[in-house]
Amino acid sequence: MTKINGLVMHGFKSFAKRTELIFDNKFNVVLGPNGSGKSNVLDALCFVLGKRSAKSLRAEKAANLIYNGGKSKTPSKHAEVSIIFDNSNKTFPIDSETIKVTRIINQSGQSVYKINDKRHTRQQVLDLLALGKINPDGYNIILQGDITNFVNMPPIERREVLAEIAGISIYE
């Protein structure tokens, strides 16, 4: 299993200042009152893993992912999110104990992807993540509203989702 060491956000949604979350190797929880940014942490995770749809990140357009300053503060010029993976078991074919994947988005909506601070294409990042069985559109991240959508699905559609999660849909 691929272990995440940490997530770093700067200028992403409600995270104006550099915010670093360090993950334990057992169980991690993000909790807080309404409006504290819990959902933005999941959005940041999906963003750095390469999710393309701004709507799935709860934004109208990509530029809306950048901290806007609110009514009285200075807006950010770009948003940056990095995720750090433990690579001590060499899941990724890179000679480094940790792998840092970064995504930066500017005001025009253009993204820059980096692996260990070197620029790469989105596809190169996705190919690397796939080696760790990580898919930005997979079912391993449950976003706000996903459970409600799942419960309200017709039974046949729900079965298809479960077959996809279980990895048996390729045999049909």
Secondary structure as UniProt FT lines:
FT   STRAND          4..10
FT   TURN            13..14
FT   STRAND          19..22
FT   TURN            34..35
FT   HELIX           38..48
FT   TURN            49..50
FT   HELIX           55..57
FT   HELIX           62..65
FT   TURN            70..72
FT   STRAND          78..86
FT   TURN            88..89
FT   STRAND          98..106
FT   TURN            107..108
FT   STRAND          111..115
FT   TURN            116..117
FT   STRAND          118..120
FT   HELIX           122..131
FT   TURN            132..133
FT   TURN            136..137
FT   TURN            144..145
FT   HELIX           146..152
FT   HELIX           155..166
FT   HELIX           169..171
//
